[in-house]
Amino acid sequence: MPLKVFRGPKVFRGPKARWWRWRRNPLKRRADVVEAWVLLGAWLLTVLAGALGGLVAARSVEHGLAEERAEWRPVVARVVGRAPGNSPVHSHTSAGERVWAKVRWRVADGSVHTGQVRVQAGSRAGTPVTVWTDPQGHLVDRPTSASEADFRGALIGCLVGVSAAAVPFVAGLALRGRLERRRMDAWDAEWARLGPQWGGWSDHGRRSG
Protein backbone atom coordinates (compact mmCIF):
# COMPACT_ATOMS: atom_id res chain seq x y z
CA MET A 1 0.00 0.00 0.00
CA PRO A 2 1.61 3.30 -1.06
CA LEU A 3 2.43 5.73 1.71
CA LYS A 4 0.75 9.13 1.67
CA VAL A 5 3.07 12.02 2.34
CA PHE A 6 1.60 14.77 4.51
CA ARG A 7 2.40 18.11 2.92
CA GLY A 8 0.84 20.49 5.42
CA PRO A 9 -2.68 21.68 6.02
CA LYS A 10 -5.01 22.42 3.17
CA VAL A 11 -6.93 25.65 3.19
CA PHE A 12 -10.65 25.10 3.02
CA ARG A 13 -12.54 28.18 1.93
CA GLY A 14 -15.93 28.43 3.55
CA PRO A 15 -18.56 31.10 2.98
CA LYS A 16 -16.97 34.50 2.69
CA ALA A 17 -17.79 36.97 5.44
CA ARG A 18 -18.10 40.49 4.17
CA TRP A 19 -15.99 43.22 5.72
CA TRP A 20 -14.08 40.65 7.77
CA ARG A 21 -10.89 42.69 7.46
CA TRP A 22 -12.55 45.56 9.30
CA ARG A 23 -13.95 43.48 12.16
CA ARG A 24 -12.15 42.72 15.39
CA ASN A 25 -10.62 39.31 15.29
CA PRO A 26 -7.79 37.92 17.42
CA LEU A 27 -6.55 35.94 14.40
CA LYS A 28 -6.38 39.01 12.17
CA ARG A 29 -2.80 39.95 11.43
CA ARG A 30 -1.10 43.14 10.39
CA ALA A 31 -0.97 41.93 6.79
CA ASP A 32 -4.77 41.63 6.78
CA VAL A 33 -5.13 45.23 7.97
CA VAL A 34 -2.68 46.44 5.33
CA GLU A 35 -4.56 44.54 2.65
CA ALA A 36 -7.83 46.08 3.82
CA TRP A 37 -6.45 49.60 3.45
CA VAL A 38 -4.92 48.71 0.08
CA LEU A 39 -8.26 47.46 -1.22
CA LEU A 40 -10.09 50.50 0.11
CA GLY A 41 -7.54 52.88 -1.41
CA ALA A 42 -7.60 51.05 -4.75
CA TRP A 43 -11.39 51.22 -4.96
CA LEU A 44 -11.48 54.89 -4.00
CA LEU A 45 -8.78 55.78 -6.53
CA THR A 46 -10.55 53.73 -9.19
CA VAL A 47 -13.82 55.58 -8.67
CA LEU A 48 -12.21 59.00 -8.38
CA ALA A 49 -9.88 58.53 -11.36
CA GLY A 50 -12.69 57.21 -13.53
CA ALA A 51 -15.15 59.95 -12.57
CA LEU A 52 -12.69 62.85 -12.76
CA GLY A 53 -11.01 61.61 -15.93
CA GLY A 54 -14.35 61.09 -17.66
CA LEU A 55 -15.75 64.47 -16.61
CA VAL A 56 -12.62 66.38 -17.61
CA ALA A 57 -12.46 64.66 -21.00
CA ALA A 58 -16.17 65.20 -21.69
CA ARG A 59 -16.03 68.87 -20.70
CA SER A 60 -12.90 69.40 -22.82
CA VAL A 61 -14.51 67.84 -25.90
CA GLU A 62 -17.77 69.77 -25.44
CA HIS A 63 -15.88 73.03 -24.89
CA GLY A 64 -13.77 72.53 -28.01
CA LEU A 65 -16.79 71.72 -30.17
CA ALA A 66 -18.65 74.72 -28.76
CA GLU A 67 -15.76 76.98 -29.77
CA GLU A 68 -15.88 75.51 -33.27
CA ARG A 69 -19.59 76.29 -33.55
CA ALA A 70 -18.95 79.85 -32.38
CA GLU A 71 -15.92 80.56 -34.59
CA TRP A 72 -16.48 78.62 -37.78
CA ARG A 73 -18.58 80.41 -40.39
CA PRO A 74 -20.23 79.42 -43.68
CA VAL A 75 -18.86 81.22 -46.74
CA VAL A 76 -20.12 81.23 -50.31
CA ALA A 77 -17.36 80.00 -52.65
CA ARG A 78 -17.30 79.90 -56.45
CA VAL A 79 -16.27 76.95 -58.60
CA VAL A 80 -13.05 77.66 -60.54
CA GLY A 81 -13.42 76.19 -64.03
CA ARG A 82 -15.81 73.40 -64.89
CA ALA A 83 -16.19 70.51 -62.46
CA PRO A 84 -15.42 67.01 -63.80
CA GLY A 85 -18.31 64.92 -65.08
CA ASN A 86 -21.48 65.79 -66.91
CA SER A 87 -24.41 67.73 -65.59
CA PRO A 88 -27.38 65.54 -64.60
CA VAL A 89 -29.52 67.58 -67.01
CA HIS A 90 -27.50 66.39 -70.02
CA SER A 91 -26.69 62.84 -68.90
CA HIS A 92 -27.89 59.91 -66.88
CA THR A 93 -25.67 60.96 -63.93
CA SER A 94 -27.42 60.85 -60.58
CA ALA A 95 -28.32 64.27 -59.22
CA GLY A 96 -26.65 63.33 -55.94
CA GLU A 97 -23.24 62.53 -57.46
CA ARG A 98 -20.53 64.90 -56.25
CA VAL A 99 -16.94 65.28 -57.40
CA TRP A 100 -13.87 67.15 -56.21
CA ALA A 101 -13.42 70.58 -57.71
CA LYS A 102 -11.39 73.73 -57.06
CA VAL A 103 -13.26 76.63 -55.52
CA ARG A 104 -12.34 80.18 -54.53
CA TRP A 105 -13.71 82.31 -51.70
CA ARG A 106 -13.03 85.63 -50.00
CA VAL A 107 -12.89 86.07 -46.21
CA ALA A 108 -13.74 89.07 -44.04
CA ASP A 109 -10.25 90.66 -44.29
CA GLY A 110 -10.50 90.67 -48.08
CA SER A 111 -7.97 87.89 -48.74
CA VAL A 112 -8.79 85.27 -51.34
CA HIS A 113 -8.44 81.55 -50.60
CA THR A 114 -8.75 78.45 -52.76
CA GLY A 115 -9.29 74.80 -51.97
CA GLN A 116 -10.78 71.51 -53.06
CA VAL A 117 -14.35 70.64 -52.08
CA ARG A 118 -17.02 68.29 -53.38
CA VAL A 119 -19.51 69.85 -55.75
CA GLN A 120 -22.20 68.56 -58.06
CA ALA A 121 -20.76 66.83 -61.10
CA GLY A 122 -20.57 69.06 -64.16
CA SER A 123 -20.93 72.34 -62.21
CA ARG A 124 -19.96 75.33 -64.31
CA ALA A 125 -17.39 77.97 -63.42
CA GLY A 126 -18.82 80.47 -60.97
CA THR A 127 -21.36 78.07 -59.49
CA PRO A 128 -21.89 79.06 -55.83
CA VAL A 129 -20.98 76.49 -53.18
CA THR A 130 -21.31 76.92 -49.42
CA VAL A 131 -18.16 76.01 -47.50
CA TRP A 132 -17.15 76.31 -43.83
CA THR A 133 -14.02 78.18 -42.78
CA ASP A 134 -12.17 78.89 -39.53
CA PRO A 135 -11.23 82.44 -38.40
CA GLN A 136 -8.10 82.28 -40.59
CA GLY A 137 -10.17 81.46 -43.66
CA HIS A 138 -9.06 77.82 -43.97
CA LEU A 139 -11.46 75.11 -45.02
CA VAL A 140 -12.96 73.04 -42.21
CA ASP A 141 -15.72 70.49 -41.87
CA ARG A 142 -19.18 71.57 -40.87
CA PRO A 143 -19.25 71.99 -37.05
CA THR A 144 -21.15 69.49 -34.97
CA SER A 145 -24.51 70.39 -33.51
CA ALA A 146 -25.05 70.77 -29.77
CA SER A 147 -26.69 67.34 -29.50
CA GLU A 148 -23.88 65.70 -31.49
CA ALA A 149 -21.32 67.43 -29.26
CA ASP A 150 -23.06 66.13 -26.13
CA PHE A 151 -23.08 62.58 -27.49
CA ARG A 152 -19.44 62.75 -28.58
CA GLY A 153 -18.38 64.25 -25.26
CA ALA A 154 -20.23 61.54 -23.31
CA LEU A 155 -18.72 58.78 -25.45
CA ILE A 156 -15.16 60.06 -25.17
CA GLY A 157 -15.67 60.78 -21.47
CA CYS A 158 -16.73 57.17 -20.87
CA LEU A 159 -13.72 55.81 -22.76
CA VAL A 160 -11.28 58.10 -20.94
CA GLY A 161 -12.94 57.38 -17.59
CA VAL A 162 -12.63 53.63 -18.04
CA SER A 163 -8.99 53.98 -19.11
CA ALA A 164 -8.18 56.23 -16.15
CA ALA A 165 -9.94 53.92 -13.70
CA ALA A 166 -8.07 50.89 -15.03
CA VAL A 167 -4.71 52.24 -13.80
CA PRO A 168 -5.39 52.23 -10.02
CA PHE A 169 -7.58 49.15 -10.37
CA VAL A 170 -4.83 47.07 -11.97
CA ALA A 171 -2.24 48.49 -9.58
CA GLY A 172 -4.46 47.53 -6.63
CA LEU A 173 -4.88 44.01 -7.95
CA ALA A 174 -1.14 43.65 -8.43
CA LEU A 175 -0.40 44.91 -4.92
CA ARG A 176 -3.08 42.68 -3.46
CA GLY A 177 -1.59 39.68 -5.24
CA ARG A 178 1.80 40.53 -3.81
CA LEU A 179 0.39 40.78 -0.30
CA GLU A 180 -1.41 37.48 -0.84
CA ARG A 181 1.86 35.79 -1.80
CA ARG A 182 3.60 37.25 1.24
CA ARG A 183 0.80 36.03 3.47
CA MET A 184 1.02 32.51 2.05
CA ASP A 185 4.79 32.55 2.49
CA ALA A 186 4.25 33.56 6.11
CA TRP A 187 1.82 30.65 6.55
CA ASP A 188 4.39 28.26 5.08
CA ALA A 189 7.06 29.57 7.43
CA GLU A 190 4.75 29.24 10.43
CA TRP A 191 3.80 25.70 9.49
CA ALA A 192 7.45 24.75 8.97
CA ARG A 193 8.15 25.96 12.50
CA LEU A 194 5.04 24.60 14.24
CA GLY A 195 4.27 21.53 12.13
CA PRO A 196 6.80 19.23 13.82
CA GLN A 197 5.45 20.30 17.22
CA TRP A 198 1.96 19.26 16.19
CA GLY A 199 3.32 15.88 15.18
CA GLY A 200 5.13 15.54 18.53
CA TRP A 201 2.00 16.43 20.47
CA SER A 202 0.04 13.86 18.50
CA ASP A 203 2.60 11.10 19.25
CA HIS A 204 2.70 12.09 22.93
CA GLY A 205 -1.07 11.85 23.14
CA ARG A 206 -1.07 8.37 21.62
CA ARG A 207 1.66 7.19 24.03
CA SER A 208 -0.23 8.64 27.00
CA GLY A 209 -3.39 6.91 25.92
N, C-alpha and C positions, 0 to 999 in steps of 0.2 A: 504493500500500500504506500503510495508516494506521500512524502512528508510535506505538509503545508508550512510555508515560511511566513511568520507573522511580520508584517511590514509596517506596523504602527496603526493607529486608530484611523478609521474612515470617518469622514465628515458627512453626517446625515443632515440634509437640509429639510427642516420642517416648515410649517407655514410661516411666512415672513411677517414679522411684527413691524408695523409702520412706526416711524420716528423712534426706533429703538436706540439710535445713537444719541438721542437727546434725553433719554430717560435715565434715571439713576439705576445703576446696576453695579454690584461689587465686582463683577467679572469684566466690566468695560475697561479697556486699557486706553492709554494715551493715544495710541495709533487710531483707535476708533473715534476719539474726539477730534483728532486732526482730520480724519477722513470726513467726518460730519461737516466741519467748517469748509473743507475743500469742495464738497458737493454743494453746499449752500452758496459759496462764492461763485462756483462755476455756473449754477443756475441763474443767479442774479446777474452775472456778467452776460450770460447768454441772452436773457430777456432785455437787459438795458442796451447791449450792443445791437441786437436786432431791431429794437424799437427806434433807437436814436439814429442808427444808420439808415433805416428805411425812411424815417421822416425827413432827415436831411437830404437824402437823395431825391425824394419825391418833391420837396419844396424847391430844390435847385432846378430840377427839370421843369416844373411848372413856372418858376420865375423866368427861366431862359426862354421858354416858349411864349410867355406873356410879353417879354421884351420884343421878340420877333413880331408878334402881332401889332405891337405899338409902333415899331420902327419901319417895318417893311411896307412898301407902298406899290399899288398897281400902276403901271405906266403903259401908255399906248405906244407900241413899236410899229415900224413899217417894214414889210418884207423887201429885202434888197435883191433885185432880179426876180426871175420866175422860179417858183419852187419846183422841185422835181415831180414828175408824174403828170397825169392828165386830170383836168377838172372833171368832177363827176357829171357835169352837164353834158360834156362831149364824149364821155366814155362810160364803160360799165363799172368804173371804180366806185367802191362804197363811199358814201358821203362821210363816214366816220374815219376814213383812212387819213393818217397824218404822217408827214415826212419831216426830216430835218431841213431847215432852211436858215439862211443868214438874215438877221433883222437888225434894224438900227433904231435907237431911241435917244431922246434928250432928257437929261435930268434937270433938277431945279436950278443948279448953278450954271446951266447953259452948256455944259460939256456933252459931247456926243459919244455914245457907246454902241458897240456892236457885239453880237453873240449869236449862238446857234440855239434855236428853239424848234419845237414841233409845230407845224402849221398844216392846214389842209392841203392835200396834194393838188398841184397845179395852180396854187395861188399866184396871182400876178404881182408884179413889182408895185409897191405902195399899199398893198393890202394891210389894213390895220390888224394888229395882234396885241392882245393884252398880256403883258409880262409883269413879273414881280421883281422888285429890286430892293437892295439894302440901302442904307443912308449914303454909301459911297457910289451908288449907281450900278453895282454889280448884280448880275442875274442870280436869283435865288428861287427856291421852290415856294409854292404857295404856303403861307403859314398855317399851322394847325388851328382848328377851332378850339374854343374853351373846353368843350366836352372831350374832344380828342386829347387835349393837353392833360386833362384830369385823368383820363384812362392811361395815357402813357406814363404820367408821373406815378400813378398807383402801381402799375406793372413794374417799372424800374425800381420803385421803392421796395416792393416785395422781394425782388431779386437781390438787391443790395442788402436788405435786412437779413435775408436768409444767409447770404455769404458772410456778413459781419457776425451773425450769431454763431456760425459754424466754428469760428476761430476759438472763442473761449470754451465752447462745448467740447470740441475735440481735445483741447488742452486739458480740460477737466477730466475727460475720460482717460487720457494718457497718464495723468498724475494719479488718478484713482487706481489704475492698473498697477502702477509702480508701488503704491501703498499696499495694495492687495498682495503683491509678490513679497514685499517686506514682511507683512503680517504672516504669510505662510512660512517664510523662512524662520521667523521667530517661533512659530509653532513647532517646526521641525527641530530647532535647537532645544526648545523646552522638552520635547519628547525624547530627544537623544539623551538629555540629562536625567529626566525622571522616569523614562521607560524601564531601565533596569531595576529601579527601586520598586516599581509596580510588580515586576516579575518576582523580586525577592520577597515582597510582602505576600504574594500569592503562594509561593512555596512554603513560607513560614506558617501560613494559615493551614495548609494541608498537613504539615508535620504536626502542628498543634492539635489538629483534629484527630 
